[in-house]
Amino acid sequence: MTAIRLLLVDDDPLVRAGLSLMLGGADDIEIVGEAADGDEVEELVDRTRPDVVLMDIRMPSVDGLAATELLRRRADAPHIVLLTTFHADEQVLRALRAGAAGFVLKDTAPADIVDAVRRVAAGDPVLSPTVTRQLMAHAAGTATGNAADTRRARARARLAVLNDREREVAVAVGRGHANAGIAAELYLSVATVKTHVSRILAKLDLDNRVQIALLAHDAGLLEDTRDA
């Protein structure tokens, strides 16, 4: 099995040392580089070609949000997981919209951080349904009035490219359901659900399920489901 190539980015050398010790001990993870600030990331990604970047969201020169936006513009962008001390931080929300695969809290148990890296490398976001709902609730409170109306209209215009079944799957993703749960709810096979999710990502030019969930929330589809 090919090891997961991991780049660590944190301005605290003690945090980097702890992460390196923790993650480097896993047989299937290889630490290919370390950086102390976001302004070092692009050059290191070019040089080390990581599969996953585990990066602090708050750094003195270029923060994790700016670095995420830069990296996700690349055709060969690595998966990005952000380290934070907050469950519902506005910067985390913006980073997820920019294409980060998720985030982990700095006080997360070591085994769970290792599992998060593995999951992201396999293409799964590292946000539980509970945390996804927290983030979407936080997003709901960041826009009011005309701003909220504009965001909803834009989200609905983007989702108009989906067919009825894809829309149903998008709503289910937005409610935090895994593929098996969506399959049971919509009477589909898990393989068919995976196909629908892949098509939704391609049609909407999104990177992961978290972005589908946020877009469904912005469009008011989750409210529509509750009101039905």
C-alpha positions in Angstrom: 0.0 0.0 0.0 1.3 3.5 -0.9 1.8 5.7 2.1 -0.3 8.9 2.5 2.0 11.8 1.9 1.3 14.4 4.5 2.5 18.1 4.9 2.2 19.7 8.3 1.7 23.5 8.6 1.6 25.2 12.0 3.4 28.2 13.4 4.0 26.5 16.8 7.1 24.3 16.6 5.8 22.2 19.6 2.5 21.5 17.9 4.4 20.5 14.7 6.7 18.2 16.7 3.7 16.6 18.4 1.8 16.1 15.2 4.9 14.7 13.5 5.5 12.2 16.3 1.8 11.2 16.4 1.2 10.9 12.6 4.7 9.7 11.6 4.2 6.7 13.8 1.4 5.4 11.5 2.6 2.8 9.1 0.5 4.2 6.2 1.4 7.9 6.7 4.7 9.6 5.6 5.5 13.2 6.8 7.0 14.8 3.6 7.5 18.3 5.0 6.7 20.9 7.6 6.0 24.6 7.3 5.7 27.4 9.9 3.4 29.7 7.9 1.0 29.7 5.0 3.4 31.6 2.8 5.7 28.5 2.7 3.0 26.1 1.6 2.8 26.5 -2.2 6.6 26.0 -2.6 6.5 23.0 -0.3 3.6 21.5 -2.1 5.5 21.9 -5.4 8.5 20.2 -3.9 6.9 17.4 -1.8 3.7 16.6 -3.7 1.6 15.8 -0.6 -1.7 14.0 -0.7 -3.0 15.8 2.4 -2.1 19.1 4.0 -2.8 19.4 7.8 -2.7 23.1 8.5 -3.4 25.5 11.3 -6.1 28.1 10.4 -4.4 30.9 12.3 -0.9 31.9 11.4 1.0 35.2 11.5 1.7 36.0 7.8 -0.5 33.9 5.5 -3.3 32.1 7.4 -4.8 28.7 6.7 -7.8 30.2 4.9 -5.7 32.2 2.4 -3.4 29.2 1.9 -6.4 26.9 1.3 -7.8 29.3 -1.3 -4.4 29.3 -3.1 -4.0 25.6 -3.0 -7.5 24.7 -4.2 -7.0 26.7 -7.4 -4.4 24.2 -8.5 -5.3 21.5 -10.9 -3.4 19.0 -8.7 -4.6 20.4 -5.4 -4.0 18.2 -2.3 -6.7 17.5 0.2 -6.7 20.1 3.1 -7.6 19.6 6.7 -7.6 22.7 9.0 -6.6 22.7 12.6 -8.6 24.9 14.9 -9.7 25.5 18.4 -13.3 26.4 17.5 -16.3 24.3 16.5 -18.1 27.0 14.6 -15.6 29.5 13.5 -16.3 31.9 10.6 -12.9 31.3 9.1 -13.5 27.6 9.1 -16.8 28.0 7.3 -15.1 30.2 4.7 -12.4 27.6 4.3 -14.9 24.8 3.7 -16.5 26.9 1.0 -13.1 27.4 -0.5 -12.6 23.6 -0.8 -11.1 22.4 2.5 -12.0 18.8 3.2 -12.8 19.5 6.8 -11.2 20.4 10.1 -10.2 18.9 13.4 -9.9 20.5 16.8 -6.5 20.8 18.3 -7.6 18.8 21.3 -8.8 15.9 19.2 -7.6 12.5 20.4 -4.5 11.4 18.5 -6.1 8.3 17.1 -8.9 10.5 15.7 -6.5 12.9 14.0 -4.8 9.9 12.3 -8.2 8.6 11.2 -9.1 12.1 9.9 -6.0 12.1 7.7 -6.8 8.6 6.4 -10.4 9.5 5.7 -9.5 12.7 3.8 -6.9 10.9 1.7 -9.7 8.4 0.8 -12.0 11.3 -0.3 -14.2 11.6 2.7 -14.7 14.9 4.6 -13.8 14.9 8.3 -17.0 16.6 9.5 -19.6 14.7 11.5 -23.3 15.4 10.8 -23.4 17.3 14.2 -20.5 19.6 13.3 -21.9 20.1 9.8 -25.2 21.3 11.4 -23.3 23.6 13.7 -21.5 25.2 10.9 -24.6 25.6 8.8 -26.4 27.1 11.8 -23.5 29.5 12.2 -23.7 30.3 8.5 -27.4 31.2 8.8 -26.5 33.8 11.4 -23.9 35.5 9.3 -26.2 36.9 6.6 -29.5 38.8 7.1 -31.9 40.8 5.0 -30.7 41.5 1.4 -27.5 39.6 1.9 -29.3 36.5 2.9 -31.8 36.9 0.0 -29.0 37.3 -2.5 -27.1 34.3 -1.2 -30.3 32.2 -1.4 -31.0 33.3 -4.9 -27.5 32.5 -6.1 -27.5 29.1 -4.5 -30.9 28.2 -6.0 -29.7 29.3 -9.4 -26.7 27.0 -9.1 -28.8 24.1 -8.0 -31.2 24.5 -10.9 -28.8 22.4 -13.1 -29.7 19.3 -10.9 -32.5 16.9 -11.8 -35.1 16.0 -9.3 -33.3 12.9 -8.0 -30.0 14.7 -7.7 -31.8 17.5 -5.8 -33.2 14.9 -3.3 -29.7 13.5 -2.8 -28.3 17.0 -2.3 -30.9 17.7 0.4 -30.0 14.4 2.1 -26.3 15.2 2.1 -27.2 18.6 3.5 -29.0 16.9 6.4 -25.8 15.0 7.2 -26.7 11.6 6.0 -24.1 9.1 4.8 -24.5 7.2 1.6 -26.1 4.2 3.3 -28.7 6.4 5.0 -29.5 8.2 1.7 -29.9 4.9 -0.1 -32.3 3.7 2.5 -34.3 6.9 2.6 -34.6 7.2 -1.2 -34.8 3.4 -2.0 -31.6 3.4 -4.0 -28.5 1.3 -3.9 -25.4 2.7 -2.3 -23.6 2.6 -5.6 -26.4 4.7 -7.2 -26.1 7.2 -4.4 -22.4 7.5 -5.0 -23.0 8.1 -8.7 -25.5 10.8 -7.9 -23.1 12.5 -5.5 -20.3 12.4 -8.0 -22.6 13.9 -10.6 -23.7 16.7 -8.2 -20.1 17.5 -7.5 -19.2 17.7 -11.2 -22.3 19.7 -12.2 -21.8 22.3 -9.4 -18.0 22.3 -9.6 -17.7 21.5 -5.9 -14.9 19.6 -4.1 -16.7 17.6 -1.4 -19.9 16.8 0.3 -19.5 19.6 2.9 -19.8 22.1 0.1 -23.0 20.4 -1.2 -24.4 20.6 2.3 -23.6 24.3 2.6 -25.1 25.1 -0.8 -28.3 23.2 0.0 -28.5 25.2 3.2 -27.8 28.5 1.4 -30.6 27.7 -1.0 -33.1 27.1 1.8 -33.6 23.4 0.7 -33.2 22.1 4.3 -35.9 24.6 5.5 -38.1 23.4 2.7 -37.7 19.8 3.8 -38.6 20.6 7.4 -41.6 22.6 6.4 -42.9 19.9 4.0 
